[in-house]
Each structure stands twice: as C-alpha cells, then as structure tokens.
C-alpha cells in the first residue's frame, strides 16, 4: 500500500458551544483526488479551513508527507511564520475567487511566490550581491512559471487583464493557477463552481479534471455529483460534523449504505 501524503486523525472543532467537526479521520495518497460531499452545514468547509490553517482545530492531528503540522490537543498557538510555512503544503481555491482586483491575472499569480521570496532568501542566509543575484534568477523563474500556468488553464491571452475584465469562470481559472504557483503538496477546492453560472461551471471543472495526475493530490469540496463520481478516487460523505460514509466513487454513488447519503444523492439527482 502506498504511503499517505495526507493523514488527518481525530480532528475536532467547535465554535462556541457548537461542535462542527467531531473526530474526523482519513488518509489520502499522493496523486489521489478526494471529493468531500454533504449538505450545507455538514462541516465540509470547516474541515477544509482546518487543513489550510484558516481555522485551528481544537483536537486531532494533521500530518503531510510524514511531517506533523499540528496537534490540536497541545493547544499550542503557532507563530505567524509557522502558519505561513504550514500553509505552503496546501493551495486553496475559494468559492468566490478572492483575486486582488487591483492586479492583473499575471500579477495575481506571481504575487505570493514573490512575497515568499523574501523568506526564502533569509532562510538561505544570502546577503548583498548574492541575494540580489538570487532574487533576479528566482523572479525570472516565477514569471516564467506564471506564464506556463496561464497557458495550462487556457488563459495565455488574458495575462494583462484585470479581474473586472474577466468572466467568473476565467477568474476561477486564474485562482487555480495562483494556487498552483506555490507548488503545494495538496490542492484544495472549496465549492469551486458555486459562484458560477451553469454555463461557466463546465470550463472550470474541465481545468480541474485536466490537473489530475500521479503528481497532483487534490481535495475537492463539491456539490457537483457527476464531477465527483467521474474524477474522485475517494469520496467522503459528511453529515452533522462526522464522516458518515467513505469509499471509492463507485461504492458511494452506486451502493450507498447510509440512509442520509441515499437521501442526499436522491435530492441532488432531482435538482
């Protein structure tokens, strides 16, 4: 059995007196696509936010590629630099794009790697001319990578366009390229088509399908059941803050065991 790149063990998360995540555990192998499905309020987005350190779990552990990133039981407050370092393992594509409106598509993609370059130079102990030369070399690579990513998501001709000049589908494709620019171990999507008109949904889902490879590990929170069924190697159905059922796409969609999952799939089918 292949070694897991992601191991989530016993994650719990409460907001006030409401426990939103209740002992969530699963593993994911490198190159797999995990689809997380479930009704609104089931805990899907909170789980994704815990993975990306936008929320801190109250208990449980998250391990990536054998490295323990957080142990919620310790209640250790991470420093900003530790949070930034942990987030580098994950790329997150939001529902509503979250592009910077004042920057072009190209600049949106190069911004995070450029900001990270300062920490990179510091960690290498470079100063003076060595730091200047290294920065110039890395900036050239960052810009080259951004152009390649724009081509990968089919937007080479939009490099100098601002978000207000792009369709919703194009904005989401720029957001995907931006997440990829940091070369994360795991790429996460939070309902990537929920803010799009139906005719634009297909273009974004096609880009995500095209990313699937042995080197790209993805976690996708989605309400697109046909997409989940066709792309996911593994599916998790969440209800009331727990994983009620998990397995392959074939197992969950063709032979659902949970009454809640059967009801959820029937409802999705009749929409």
Secondary structure as the mmCIF struct_conf table of DSSP 4:
data_model
#
loop_
_struct_conf.conf_type_id
_struct_conf.id
_struct_conf.beg_label_comp_id
_struct_conf.beg_label_asym_id
_struct_conf.beg_label_seq_id
_struct_conf.end_label_comp_id
_struct_conf.end_label_asym_id
_struct_conf.end_label_seq_id
HELX_LH_PP_P HELX_LH_PP_P1 UNK A 2 UNK A 3
STRN STRN1 UNK A 4 UNK A 15
TURN_TY1_P TURN_TY1_P1 UNK A 16 UNK A 17
STRN STRN2 UNK A 18 UNK A 29
TURN_TY1_P TURN_TY1_P2 UNK A 30 UNK A 31
STRN STRN3 UNK A 33 UNK A 37
TURN_TY1_P TURN_TY1_P3 UNK A 40 UNK A 41
BEND BEND1 UNK A 42 UNK A 43
HELX_RH_AL_P HELX_RH_AL_P1 UNK A 44 UNK A 51
TURN_TY1_P TURN_TY1_P4 UNK A 52 UNK A 53
BEND BEND2 UNK A 54 UNK A 55
BEND BEND3 UNK A 58 UNK A 58
STRN STRN4 UNK A 59 UNK A 64
TURN_TY1_P TURN_TY1_P5 UNK A 65 UNK A 66
STRN STRN5 UNK A 67 UNK A 71
HELX_RH_3T_P HELX_RH_3T_P1 UNK A 72 UNK A 74
TURN_TY1_P TURN_TY1_P6 UNK A 75 UNK A 75
HELX_LH_PP_P HELX_LH_PP_P2 UNK A 76 UNK A 79
HELX_RH_AL_P HELX_RH_AL_P2 UNK A 80 UNK A 87
TURN_TY1_P TURN_TY1_P7 UNK A 88 UNK A 89
STRN STRN6 UNK A 90 UNK A 93
TURN_TY1_P TURN_TY1_P8 UNK A 95 UNK A 96
TURN_TY1_P TURN_TY1_P9 UNK A 101 UNK A 102
BEND BEND4 UNK A 103 UNK A 103
STRN STRN7 UNK A 104 UNK A 104
HELX_RH_AL_P HELX_RH_AL_P3 UNK A 105 UNK A 123
TURN_TY1_P TURN_TY1_P10 UNK A 124 UNK A 125
HELX_RH_AL_P HELX_RH_AL_P4 UNK A 128 UNK A 152
TURN_TY1_P TURN_TY1_P11 UNK A 153 UNK A 154
HELX_RH_3T_P HELX_RH_3T_P2 UNK A 156 UNK A 158
TURN_TY1_P TURN_TY1_P12 UNK A 159 UNK A 160
STRN STRN8 UNK A 162 UNK A 162
HELX_RH_3T_P HELX_RH_3T_P3 UNK A 163 UNK A 165
BEND BEND5 UNK A 166 UNK A 166
HELX_RH_AL_P HELX_RH_AL_P5 UNK A 168 UNK A 180
TURN_TY1_P TURN_TY1_P13 UNK A 181 UNK A 183
BEND BEND6 UNK A 185 UNK A 185
STRN STRN9 UNK A 186 UNK A 190
BEND BEND7 UNK A 191 UNK A 191
TURN_TY1_P TURN_TY1_P14 UNK A 192 UNK A 195
BEND BEND8 UNK A 196 UNK A 196
HELX_RH_AL_P HELX_RH_AL_P6 UNK A 198 UNK A 211
STRN STRN10 UNK A 213 UNK A 213
TURN_TY1_P TURN_TY1_P15 UNK A 214 UNK A 215
STRN STRN11 UNK A 216 UNK A 216
STRN STRN12 UNK A 217 UNK A 221
BEND BEND9 UNK A 223 UNK A 223
HELX_RH_AL_P HELX_RH_AL_P7 UNK A 225 UNK A 231
BEND BEND10 UNK A 233 UNK A 233
STRN STRN13 UNK A 234 UNK A 239
TURN_TY1_P TURN_TY1_P16 UNK A 240 UNK A 241
STRN STRN14 UNK A 242 UNK A 247
HELX_RH_AL_P HELX_RH_AL_P8 UNK A 249 UNK A 254
BEND BEND11 UNK A 255 UNK A 255
BEND BEND12 UNK A 258 UNK A 258
HELX_RH_AL_P HELX_RH_AL_P9 UNK A 259 UNK A 269
TURN_TY1_P TURN_TY1_P17 UNK A 270 UNK A 270
#
